[in-house]
Amino acid sequence: MKKTLISLLTLAVTVLVMGLTATQSWAVPSFARQFGKPCSACHTMWPRLNNTGREFKLTAYTDVAQDYPRLEGDNLDLLRYSPLSLSVISFPYTKSSGNTASTDIPAEVALFYAGRITPNVGAFVEPVLAPDFNFEFAKVAAYRRLGSNTVGLAAGKMDTGGVDPYNTIRFTAYQTINLPSALDEEHVRGGDPDNPGDFFEFGATDNTGIIANGKFLNNHLYLAAGGFRGHSSVDPWDFYGRAAWEQPLIIKSNVSFLTVGGVVYDGTERYADPTSAVPDATYDSDVSRFGADFDFQMEAGPHIIEAFGLYMQGKDKDLDATAGNDVKFKSYYGAASYIYDRMYTVTVAYDHMKSDEDPSLNKKGPSINVGYNPWLNTKLALEYADFSIDNDHERHLDFLVHLYF
């Protein structure tokens, strides 16, 4: 108990000092410095992207402030537009039913290299410094304008959120702690955080690939297609495709955006064969995922309303090296958020996943998340979730602190 109180006091002092010393606050500070605008220009409640943020991501993180040409000519761009940022994530309080409360300070410390390299090429690289060093995310992107259309290419070690500027698959934009089960790499069959699998685990960053994307038809239609492979060098390449339609709406003089889309993954997961006497023997399981989603954003003065829905179904074929051993699932997830003055937010969500063949995949239940941004580079969140998982009942209470420097 004493150790927990000391950890909480240490974290509180850190947050207070940061708030008193910061003259400006940013989401990913290097992007904000380069863009010449505060993080609220691209985020409603970070990491949630708005329409401007989507465009910035689609154009390979290359947009700059108006005074960039002068500073670049004077060789001052590195000082003014430093591409480095730091992120600290902590869980000062986590408790689930049947377990004692625990703390994790810090849970993760990450360094970001994020920004423009040339007028048409940008990068986003995230080496995680603690608790263990690894490259969580590494993306290089390029784009080109073709009349009213925008086309681009992105490659690297990344999850679907690194690909999709619409963020409708990027679960961390909606739930701070608990993830939609269809996107959770630890929940979907085959998911193992110590041995990450193939790209059908949409949340896994241990996948590499390349994707072409673009916006067409007067910036309404977004298309993306590419190939990905899992963490292993022997893993097959798989197909990933994404389409979305964005429609601006005028609601009581307020500009809103409604986006509907779909995602498809089709490929092969290569597992170790536990039944074989041959060392390092593997077998292949065909994996497919199909999903549809919608995303709504409306801003009216200090009031922001967002809603998100996702439906996904999947099939894993010939599991455990057994012909005809197929596992299917269907899942849906919905969330609605109200944000006031870009500082206070309440999100309610419901998650449901069902498999007729594998009850360990079954999950359903609601969650509520209350967030507070005292500064735009600081996120505090308290989340309560009440889930039924494989006929067991679990309640979770988590407190999160996320700081950007």
ABEGO torsion letter per residue (X at the ends): XAAAAAAAAAAAAAAAAAAAABABBBBBAAAAAAAGBBAAAABABOABBBAAAAAAAAAGGABBBAAAAAAAAAGAAAAABBABBBBBBBBABBBBBGBBBBBBOBABBBBBBBEBABAABBBBBBBBAOABBBBABBBBBBBBBBEABBBBBBBEBBBAAAABAAGAABAAAABAABBBAAABAAABBGBBAABBBBAABAABAABBEBBBBEBBGGGABBBBBBBBBBABAABBBBBBBBBBBBBBBBBGGBBBBBBBBBBBBBBBBBBBBAABABBGBBBBBBBBBBBBBBBBBBBBEABBBBBBBBBBBBBBBGBGGBBGBBBBBBBBBBBBBBBBGGABBBBBBBBBBBBAABAAABBBEBBBBBBBBABAABBBBBBBBBBBBGGBBBBBBBBBBBBBX
